[in-house]
Amino acid sequence: MTIAFVVLFLLLLLGCLTLHVLGLPANWLLLGLVALWDYFHPAPHLGFAFYAMLVCVGLAGEAVELFAQVFGAKKYGATGKGNLGGFLGAFAGALLGAPFLLGLGALFGAVAGAFVGCYVFERAHGRAGAEARRAAMGAMYGKVFGMTAKVACGVVMWVATARALWPA
């Protein structure tokens, strides 16, 4: 029976990771659910080192997502204002896209919003169309890479939890 509960819980955590598609904090929800499991389940007490590792991996995912967009845009020639536009555009795009495609619109909206936001801010501050487009492509590439890295960190958290909970 214990294996059945662990399998069901791991499936719940795997489903939790799908919340990344909606732009929700899936890694932090996963961490919270693991803490609840540990609190209410009598056998495993995962310990401080395990939770510190999960928190570090979660923070790494957030940092990579943040800095990938900044450095992606910078590499392609964006200014600080273009980067700000990319962040605001990604946020607005995720919010506006969320009601579409059963929530998948948030993912596409964030990526498109990073491009549009960076492009609009670059053009508004005097950049030529080709330069602004190139900078916006960098913001979009960085956003995609950052989101991918954040999901990968969530998978690492899931695998670590699966290994810790699986009965020996």
C-alpha positions as CSV (number, residue, x, y, z in Angstrom):
1,M,0.0,0.0,0.0
2,T,2.9,2.4,0.7
3,I,4.1,2.1,-2.9
4,A,0.7,3.0,-4.1
5,F,0.6,6.1,-2.0
6,V,4.1,7.1,-3.2
7,V,3.2,6.5,-6.8
8,L,0.0,8.6,-6.5
9,F,1.9,11.4,-4.7
10,L,4.7,11.4,-7.4
11,L,2.0,11.6,-10.1
12,L,0.5,14.6,-8.3
13,L,3.9,16.2,-8.2
14,L,4.4,15.4,-11.9
15,G,1.0,17.1,-12.6
16,C,2.2,20.0,-10.5
17,L,5.0,20.5,-13.0
18,T,2.6,21.0,-15.8
19,L,1.6,24.3,-14.1
20,H,4.8,25.8,-15.7
21,V,2.8,26.0,-18.9
22,L,0.4,28.4,-17.2
23,G,3.2,30.5,-15.9
24,L,2.4,29.5,-12.3
25,P,5.1,28.8,-9.6
26,A,5.1,25.0,-10.1
27,N,8.5,24.5,-8.5
28,W,7.5,26.2,-5.3
29,L,4.2,24.4,-5.2
30,L,6.1,21.1,-5.6
31,L,8.3,22.1,-2.7
32,G,5.3,22.9,-0.5
33,L,3.6,19.6,-1.3
34,V,6.8,17.7,-0.5
35,A,6.9,19.5,2.9
36,L,3.3,18.6,3.5
37,W,4.0,15.0,2.7
38,D,6.9,14.9,5.0
39,Y,4.9,16.6,7.8
40,F,1.9,14.2,7.6
41,H,3.7,11.0,6.6
42,P,5.1,9.1,9.6
43,A,8.1,7.4,7.9
44,P,10.3,9.7,5.9
45,H,11.8,12.8,7.4
46,L,13.7,14.2,4.6
47,G,15.9,16.6,6.6
48,F,17.4,20.0,6.2
49,A,19.9,19.1,3.6
50,F,17.2,17.7,1.3
51,Y,15.0,20.9,1.6
52,A,18.1,23.1,1.2
53,M,18.9,21.3,-2.1
54,L,15.3,21.7,-3.3
55,V,15.3,25.4,-2.4
56,C,18.6,26.0,-4.1
57,V,17.5,24.2,-7.3
58,G,14.2,26.2,-7.3
59,L,16.1,29.5,-6.8
60,A,18.5,28.5,-9.6
61,G,15.6,28.0,-11.9
62,E,14.2,31.4,-11.1
63,A,17.6,33.1,-11.5
64,V,18.3,31.4,-14.9
65,E,14.8,32.4,-16.1
66,L,15.5,36.0,-15.1
67,F,19.0,36.4,-16.3
68,A,18.6,34.4,-19.5
69,Q,16.2,37.0,-20.8
70,V,18.4,39.9,-19.8
71,F,21.6,38.4,-21.3
72,G,19.8,37.1,-24.3
73,A,18.5,40.6,-25.1
74,K,21.9,42.2,-24.3
75,K,23.7,39.8,-26.5
76,Y,21.4,40.8,-29.4
77,G,21.9,44.5,-28.7
78,A,19.0,45.5,-26.3
79,T,19.3,48.5,-24.0
80,G,18.2,48.6,-20.4
81,K,14.9,50.1,-21.5
82,G,14.4,47.3,-24.1
83,N,15.0,44.8,-21.4
84,L,12.5,46.4,-19.2
85,G,10.0,46.4,-22.1
86,G,10.8,42.7,-22.6
87,F,10.0,41.9,-18.9
88,L,6.8,44.0,-18.9
89,G,5.7,42.5,-22.2
90,A,6.3,38.9,-21.0
91,F,4.3,39.6,-17.9
92,A,1.4,41.2,-19.9
93,G,1.5,38.6,-22.6
94,A,1.2,35.8,-20.0
95,L,-1.7,37.5,-18.4
96,L,-3.5,38.2,-21.7
97,G,-2.8,34.8,-23.2
98,A,-3.8,32.8,-20.1
99,P,-7.5,32.4,-21.1
100,F,-6.7,31.0,-24.5
101,L,-5.8,27.4,-25.5
102,L,-6.8,26.0,-22.1
103,G,-4.1,28.1,-20.4
104,L,-1.3,27.3,-23.0
105,G,-1.9,30.9,-24.2
106,A,0.1,32.1,-21.2
107,L,3.2,30.3,-22.5
108,F,2.9,31.7,-26.0
109,G,1.8,35.1,-24.6
110,A,4.9,35.4,-22.4
111,V,7.2,34.6,-25.3
112,A,5.5,36.9,-27.7
113,G,5.2,39.6,-25.1
114,A,8.9,39.5,-24.4
115,F,9.5,40.2,-28.2
116,V,6.8,42.9,-28.5
117,G,7.7,44.6,-25.3
118,C,11.4,44.8,-26.1
119,Y,10.7,45.9,-29.7
120,V,8.2,48.6,-28.6
121,F,10.5,50.1,-26.0
122,E,13.5,50.0,-28.3
123,R,11.6,51.8,-31.0
124,A,10.1,54.3,-28.6
125,H,13.6,55.3,-27.6
126,G,14.9,55.9,-31.0
127,R,16.3,52.6,-32.2
128,A,16.0,51.7,-35.9
129,G,13.6,48.9,-36.8
130,A,16.2,46.3,-37.7
131,E,18.2,47.0,-34.4
132,A,15.0,46.9,-32.3
133,R,13.9,43.6,-34.0
134,R,17.3,42.0,-33.4
135,A,17.2,43.0,-29.7
136,A,13.6,41.8,-29.4
137,M,14.6,38.4,-30.9
138,G,17.3,38.2,-28.2
139,A,14.7,38.9,-25.5
140,M,12.4,36.2,-26.9
141,Y,15.2,33.6,-27.2
142,G,16.3,34.4,-23.6
143,K,12.7,34.0,-22.4
144,V,12.4,30.6,-24.1
145,F,15.7,29.4,-22.7
146,G,14.9,30.7,-19.2
147,M,11.5,29.0,-19.2
148,T,13.1,25.7,-20.4
149,A,15.8,25.9,-17.7
150,K,13.1,26.5,-15.0
151,V,11.1,23.5,-16.1
152,A,14.4,21.4,-16.1
153,C,15.0,22.5,-12.5
154,G,11.5,21.4,-11.6
155,V,12.3,18.0,-13.1
156,V,15.4,17.8,-11.0
157,M,13.4,18.5,-7.9
158,W,10.8,15.8,-8.9
159,V,13.5,13.2,-9.5
160,A,15.2,14.0,-6.2
161,T,11.9,13.7,-4.4
162,A,11.1,10.4,-6.1
163,R,14.5,9.0,-5.1
164,A,14.0,10.2,-1.5
165,L,10.5,8.8,-1.1
166,W,10.7,5.5,-3.0
167,P,10.7,2.6,-0.5
168,A,14.0,0.8,-0.4
